[in-house]
């Protein structure tokens, strides 16, 4: 039960699925329901996400895998199945769009919604519509989520984290000052370890500390970020929910259990990463013009190589072939601990993708084969058909 004086007046919401990747895995394999599940790479990789059973043991997203397994040695560790997650994400997005056209996705499992003016259309205020959304997600997809409802995006996102999992939290206008007063500045989305350290060096640990500063002084010390902090310290956020907010890039990377110089193995990883990037691009109906290869040497130095394409693509085959060419061109033999692939300069995918290529007469045939593969996987599961290069 939720009681709040402004419950039926607020219309800006943030919905965040609860441990999304792990929830999909538990839904698809009921035998995992009562077990700690971690989605991520090998012992030298990092945790993508963890179910709440694992989180109770201290496992957190972005934690090194070896540390996660120290905290939770009985965890079931699974590799991400991006296409499966993308399929569920598309259905959740469709449910949101049934409520309002103003949906701004942040990732596969979270989005902002502006439900202003939807009460007359649906015959219920935004708070009720959001409760129905959560119920529909649970009943139709077996996925739970948490909602934050407020008067701007900043506070809506803060609210969605207050009562996870399966939470519904509200921050009204009247309580904004009181709510923020003694909270840590780390509550601000985007304030990471480096920014937090810079703020602490200036004696700023809480919103109360932040409010003592003049806006001009904050800008002088922290640049444009300082101006943003001044407004957020007062609970002010004028950003609109943008249904067409552009995604700047899509990337995926993996850290090896042991450093490697094996080009064949690197190319196998490149294919799997390229498939993940392509799956995410396809899920969002995007295509990119720039492919980026990222390598981290054993001494932790990072190399990046980029290539612009003649035509934008969302096809794994094109991404892989481009990244493979960049890998072959890297000068000098070296031992690597990480490899990654990215796709940027994104825009809407062309309706006739995959296009032909005069310089590669077989490109369109490979693209059509990839589309057929996508259809088979959509119908029978992500492991229904695989390429031999993925087994390297």
C-alpha positions as CSV (number, residue, x, y, z in Angstrom):
1,X,0.0,0.0,0.0
2,X,1.2,3.5,-0.9
3,X,-0.1,6.6,0.7
4,X,1.3,10.0,-0.4
5,X,-0.3,13.5,-0.6
6,X,0.9,14.0,-4.2
7,X,0.5,10.4,-5.4
8,X,-2.1,11.2,-8.1
9,X,-0.4,14.5,-9.2
10,X,3.1,13.3,-10.2
11,X,3.8,12.0,-13.7
12,X,7.6,11.6,-14.3
13,X,8.6,8.0,-13.7
14,X,11.7,5.8,-13.9
15,X,11.2,2.0,-14.2
16,X,14.2,-0.3,-13.5
17,X,13.9,-4.1,-13.8
18,X,15.1,-6.0,-10.8
19,X,18.4,-7.9,-11.5
20,X,17.2,-8.1,-15.1
21,X,19.7,-10.5,-16.7
22,X,19.6,-12.9,-13.7
23,X,15.8,-12.7,-13.5
24,X,15.5,-13.8,-17.2
25,X,17.8,-16.7,-16.5
26,X,15.8,-17.8,-13.4
27,X,12.6,-17.5,-15.3
28,X,13.9,-19.7,-18.2
29,X,15.4,-22.2,-15.7
30,X,13.2,-22.7,-12.6
31,X,15.9,-24.8,-11.1
32,X,17.9,-21.6,-10.5
33,X,15.1,-19.9,-8.5
34,X,16.6,-20.4,-5.0
35,X,20.2,-20.3,-6.0
36,X,22.7,-17.4,-6.2
37,X,23.1,-16.5,-9.8
38,X,25.9,-14.2,-11.3
39,X,25.9,-13.1,-14.9
40,X,29.5,-12.3,-16.1
41,X,32.8,-13.6,-17.4
42,X,35.5,-15.8,-16.2
43,X,37.6,-15.4,-13.0
44,X,39.3,-12.2,-14.4
45,X,36.1,-10.8,-15.8
46,X,33.6,-8.6,-14.0
47,X,30.0,-9.1,-12.8
48,X,27.4,-7.9,-15.2
49,X,24.6,-8.4,-12.7
50,X,23.7,-10.7,-9.8
51,X,20.5,-11.9,-8.4
52,X,19.4,-10.7,-5.0
53,X,20.5,-13.9,-3.2
54,X,24.0,-13.2,-4.4
55,X,23.7,-9.5,-3.5
56,X,22.9,-10.4,0.1
57,X,26.4,-12.1,0.1
58,X,27.9,-8.8,-1.1
59,X,28.2,-9.4,-4.8
60,X,27.7,-6.2,-6.9
61,X,27.7,-5.2,-10.5
62,X,31.2,-4.4,-12.0
63,X,32.9,-6.3,-9.1
64,X,35.8,-8.5,-10.3
65,X,34.6,-12.0,-10.8
66,X,37.3,-13.5,-8.5
67,X,36.1,-11.3,-5.6
68,X,32.4,-12.2,-6.3
69,X,33.3,-15.9,-6.1
70,X,35.2,-15.4,-2.9
71,X,32.0,-13.9,-1.4
72,X,29.7,-16.4,-3.0
73,X,31.5,-19.6,-3.9
74,X,28.4,-21.6,-4.5
75,X,27.1,-19.1,-7.1
76,X,25.9,-20.3,-10.5
77,X,27.9,-18.2,-13.1
78,X,26.3,-17.8,-16.5
79,X,27.5,-16.0,-19.6
80,X,25.2,-13.2,-20.8
81,X,22.6,-14.2,-23.4
82,X,22.1,-10.7,-24.9
83,X,19.5,-11.8,-27.6
84,X,17.3,-13.4,-24.9
85,X,17.5,-10.2,-22.8
86,X,16.8,-8.0,-25.8
87,X,13.7,-10.0,-26.7
88,X,12.3,-9.4,-23.2
89,X,13.3,-5.8,-23.3
90,X,11.4,-5.2,-26.5
91,X,8.2,-6.6,-24.9
92,X,8.6,-4.4,-21.8
93,X,9.2,-1.4,-24.1
94,X,6.0,-2.2,-25.9
95,X,4.1,-2.3,-22.6
96,X,5.5,1.1,-21.7
97,X,4.5,2.5,-25.1
98,X,0.9,1.3,-24.5
99,X,0.8,3.9,-21.7
100,X,2.7,6.8,-23.2
101,X,4.7,7.7,-26.3
102,X,7.2,9.5,-24.1
103,X,9.5,6.7,-23.2
104,X,13.3,7.3,-22.9
105,X,15.3,4.1,-22.7
106,X,18.5,4.1,-20.7
107,X,19.4,0.5,-21.3
108,X,17.7,-2.8,-22.0
109,X,16.2,-2.9,-18.5
110,X,15.4,0.7,-17.5
111,X,13.6,3.8,-18.9
112,X,12.1,7.1,-18.1
113,X,8.4,7.7,-18.8
114,X,6.5,11.0,-18.9
115,X,2.8,10.2,-18.2
116,X,1.6,13.8,-18.2
117,X,-1.9,14.0,-19.7
118,X,-2.4,10.2,-19.9
119,X,-5.1,10.0,-17.1
120,X,-7.9,11.1,-19.4
121,X,-6.8,8.6,-22.1
122,X,-6.5,5.6,-19.8
123,X,-9.1,6.6,-17.1
124,X,-6.5,6.4,-14.3
125,X,-3.7,8.5,-12.9
126,X,-0.1,7.8,-13.7
127,X,0.5,6.0,-10.3
128,X,-2.2,3.5,-11.1
129,X,-0.9,3.0,-14.7
130,X,2.6,2.3,-13.4
131,X,1.3,-0.3,-10.9
132,X,-0.6,-2.0,-13.7
133,X,2.6,-2.0,-15.8
134,X,4.5,-3.8,-13.0
135,X,1.7,-6.3,-12.6
136,X,1.6,-6.9,-16.4
137,X,5.4,-7.5,-16.5
138,X,5.2,-10.0,-13.7
139,X,2.2,-11.9,-15.1
140,X,3.1,-11.9,-18.8
141,X,6.9,-12.0,-18.7
142,X,7.8,-13.3,-15.2
143,X,10.0,-10.2,-14.7
144,X,9.7,-7.8,-11.8
145,X,10.6,-4.1,-11.7
146,X,10.8,-1.1,-9.4
147,X,9.3,2.3,-10.1
148,X,10.2,5.8,-8.9
149,X,7.6,8.5,-9.3
150,X,8.4,12.2,-8.9
151,X,8.2,15.6,-10.5
152,X,11.5,15.3,-12.5
153,X,13.9,12.8,-14.0
154,X,16.6,13.1,-11.3
155,X,14.3,12.4,-8.4
156,X,12.4,9.7,-10.3
157,X,15.6,7.7,-10.8
158,X,16.6,8.3,-7.2
159,X,13.2,7.0,-6.0
160,X,13.4,3.8,-8.1
161,X,16.4,2.7,-6.1
162,X,14.9,3.3,-2.7
163,X,12.9,0.1,-2.2
164,X,14.3,-2.6,-4.6
165,X,13.3,-5.2,-5.5
166,X,9.6,-4.8,-6.5
167,X,9.5,-1.3,-5.1
168,X,7.3,1.7,-5.8
169,X,8.6,4.9,-4.2
170,X,7.4,8.5,-4.5
171,X,9.3,11.8,-3.9
172,X,6.9,14.7,-4.0
173,X,7.6,18.4,-4.5
174,X,6.8,19.4,-0.9
175,X,9.3,16.9,0.5
176,X,12.2,17.3,-1.9
177,X,14.3,19.6,0.3
178,X,13.8,17.5,3.4
179,X,14.4,14.3,1.5
180,X,17.7,15.4,0.0
181,X,19.2,17.4,2.9
182,X,21.5,14.9,4.5
183,X,21.8,12.4,1.7
184,X,25.3,11.7,0.2
185,X,26.2,13.3,-3.1
186,X,26.9,9.8,-4.5
187,X,23.1,9.6,-4.8
188,X,23.5,11.7,-8.0
189,X,23.5,9.6,-11.1
190,X,26.9,10.0,-12.8
191,X,28.9,10.9,-9.7
192,X,31.4,8.1,-9.7
193,X,34.5,7.5,-7.6
194,X,36.6,10.2,-9.3
195,X,34.0,12.9,-9.0
196,X,33.2,11.9,-5.5
197,X,36.8,12.1,-4.5
198,X,37.0,15.6,-6.1
199,X,33.9,16.7,-4.2
200,X,35.2,15.3,-0.9
201,X,38.5,17.2,-1.4
202,X,36.3,20.3,-1.5
203,X,34.5,19.3,1.7
204,X,31.4,18.2,-0.1
205,X,29.9,14.9,1.1
206,X,26.2,15.6,1.4
207,X,23.6,17.7,-0.3
208,X,23.7,20.0,2.7
209,X,27.4,20.6,2.0
210,X,26.7,21.2,-1.7
211,X,24.0,23.8,-0.9
212,X,26.5,25.9,0.9
213,X,28.3,26.7,-2.3
214,X,27.4,29.5,-4.7
215,X,26.7,28.4,-8.2
216,X,29.6,30.5,-9.7
217,X,32.0,29.0,-7.2
218,X,30.9,25.4,-8.1
219,X,31.3,26.2,-11.8
220,X,34.8,27.7,-11.2
221,X,35.9,24.6,-9.3
222,X,34.1,21.8,-11.3
223,X,33.2,23.3,-14.6
224,X,29.9,22.6,-16.3
225,X,29.3,19.8,-13.8
226,X,29.4,22.3,-11.0
227,X,26.4,24.2,-12.5
228,X,24.5,20.9,-12.8
229,X,25.3,20.0,-9.2
230,X,23.9,23.4,-7.9
231,X,20.5,22.7,-9.4
232,X,20.4,19.0,-8.4
233,X,21.3,19.9,-4.8
234,X,18.0,21.7,-4.8
235,X,16.1,18.9,-6.4
236,X,15.8,20.9,-9.7
237,X,16.1,19.1,-13.1
238,X,14.6,20.7,-16.2
239,X,15.5,17.8,-18.6
240,X,12.6,16.5,-20.5
241,X,11.9,12.8,-21.1
242,X,13.1,12.4,-24.7
243,X,11.6,9.5,-26.6
244,X,14.1,10.0,-29.4
245,X,17.2,10.5,-27.2
246,X,20.1,9.2,-29.3
247,X,22.2,6.3,-28.2
248,X,25.8,7.3,-28.9
249,X,27.5,3.9,-29.0
250,X,27.1,0.2,-28.3
251,X,30.0,-1.8,-27.0
252,X,30.9,-5.1,-25.4
253,X,34.2,-6.4,-24.0
254,X,35.6,-9.4,-22.1
255,X,38.6,-10.0,-19.8
256,X,40.5,-13.2,-20.2
257,X,41.2,-15.7,-17.4
258,X,44.8,-15.7,-18.6
259,X,46.7,-13.3,-20.9
260,X,46.8,-14.6,-24.4
261,X,48.8,-14.0,-27.7
262,X,46.6,-16.6,-29.6
263,X,45.2,-14.7,-32.6
264,X,42.7,-17.5,-33.3
265,X,41.4,-17.3,-29.8
266,X,41.2,-13.5,-30.0
267,X,39.2,-13.8,-33.2
268,X,36.8,-16.2,-31.6
269,X,36.2,-13.7,-28.8
270,X,35.8,-11.0,-31.4
271,X,32.9,-12.9,-33.0
272,X,31.0,-13.4,-29.8
273,X,31.5,-9.8,-28.8
274,X,30.4,-8.7,-32.3
275,X,27.2,-10.8,-32.0
276,X,26.4,-9.2,-28.7
277,X,26.9,-5.7,-30.1
278,X,24.8,-6.6,-33.1
279,X,22.0,-8.1,-31.0
280,X,21.8,-4.8,-29.0
281,X,21.8,-2.7,-32.2
282,X,19.0,-4.9,-33.7
283,X,17.0,-4.7,-30.5
284,X,17.0,-0.9,-30.8
285,X,16.7,-0.9,-34.6
286,X,20.0,1.0,-34.9
287,X,22.9,0.8,-37.3
288,X,26.4,2.3,-36.9
289,X,29.1,3.7,-39.3
290,X,32.1,3.3,-37.0
291,X,33.6,0.0,-35.6
292,X,36.0,0.2,-32.8
293,X,38.5,-2.4,-31.6
294,X,39.8,-2.2,-28.0
295,X,42.7,-4.2,-26.6
296,X,44.3,-4.1,-23.2
297,X,47.9,-5.4,-23.0
298,X,49.3,-7.5,-20.1
299,X,50.9,-4.3,-18.8
300,X,47.4,-2.6,-18.8
301,X,48.2,-0.2,-21.7
302,X,45.1,0.2,-23.9
303,X,45.0,0.3,-27.7
304,X,42.0,1.4,-29.7
305,X,41.6,1.2,-33.5
306,X,38.6,2.5,-35.5
307,X,37.3,2.2,-39.0
308,X,34.5,4.0,-40.7
309,X,32.2,1.9,-42.9
310,X,30.8,2.9,-46.3
311,X,27.3,2.1,-45.1
312,X,26.0,1.9,-41.5
313,X,25.4,-1.6,-40.3
314,X,23.9,-3.6,-37.4
315,X,25.1,-7.0,-38.8
316,X,27.4,-9.1,-36.7
317,X,29.3,-10.4,-39.8
318,X,30.2,-6.9,-40.9
319,X,31.2,-5.8,-37.4
320,X,33.3,-8.9,-36.9
321,X,35.1,-8.7,-40.3
322,X,35.9,-5.0,-39.7
323,X,37.2,-5.6,-36.1
324,X,39.2,-8.7,-37.3
325,X,40.9,-6.5,-40.0
326,X,41.8,-4.0,-37.3
327,X,43.2,-6.7,-35.1
328,X,45.4,-8.1,-37.9
329,X,46.8,-4.5,-38.5
330,X,47.9,-4.0,-34.8
331,X,51.7,-3.8,-35.0
332,X,53.9,-6.0,-32.9
333,X,53.1,-9.3,-31.1
334,X,51.8,-8.8,-27.6
335,X,50.0,-10.6,-24.8
336,X,46.5,-9.3,-24.2
337,X,44.2,-9.5,-21.1
338,X,41.1,-7.8,-22.6
339,X,39.4,-7.4,-26.0
340,X,36.4,-5.3,-26.9
341,X,34.2,-4.2,-29.8
342,X,32.2,-1.1,-30.3
343,X,29.7,0.4,-32.8
344,X,29.2,4.2,-32.9
345,X,27.9,7.0,-35.1
346,X,24.5,5.4,-34.7
347,X,21.3,6.1,-36.5
348,X,18.1,4.3,-37.6
349,X,18.7,1.0,-39.4
350,X,17.8,1.1,-43.2
351,X,14.8,-1.0,-44.1
352,X,16.8,-2.9,-46.7
353,X,19.7,-3.7,-44.4
354,X,21.7,-5.8,-45.2
355,X,22.6,-3.7,-48.3
356,X,24.8,-5.0,-51.1
357,X,28.5,-4.1,-51.4
358,X,30.1,-3.8,-54.8
359,X,33.5,-4.6,-53.3
360,X,32.3,-7.7,-51.5
361,X,29.8,-9.6,-53.7
362,X,29.1,-12.1,-51.0
363,X,28.2,-9.6,-48.3
364,X,24.5,-9.5,-49.0
365,X,24.2,-13.3,-49.0
366,X,26.0,-13.5,-45.6
367,X,23.7,-10.7,-44.3
368,X,20.5,-12.6,-45.4
369,X,21.9,-15.8,-43.8
370,X,22.4,-13.8,-40.5
371,X,18.8,-12.6,-40.7
372,X,17.6,-16.2,-41.1
373,X,19.8,-17.2,-38.2
374,X,18.2,-14.5,-36.0
375,X,14.7,-15.8,-36.9
376,X,15.7,-19.4,-35.9
377,X,17.1,-18.2,-32.6
378,X,14.1,-16.1,-31.9
379,X,11.9,-19.1,-32.4
380,X,14.0,-21.9,-30.9
381,X,16.4,-20.1,-28.5
382,X,19.9,-18.5,-28.7
383,X,21.7,-21.9,-28.9
384,X,19.6,-23.3,-31.7
385,X,22.3,-22.4,-34.3
386,X,25.9,-21.2,-33.9
387,X,28.8,-20.4,-36.1
388,X,32.0,-22.5,-35.9
389,X,34.1,-19.4,-35.2
390,X,32.1,-18.9,-31.9
391,X,33.6,-22.2,-30.6
392,X,37.2,-21.0,-30.9
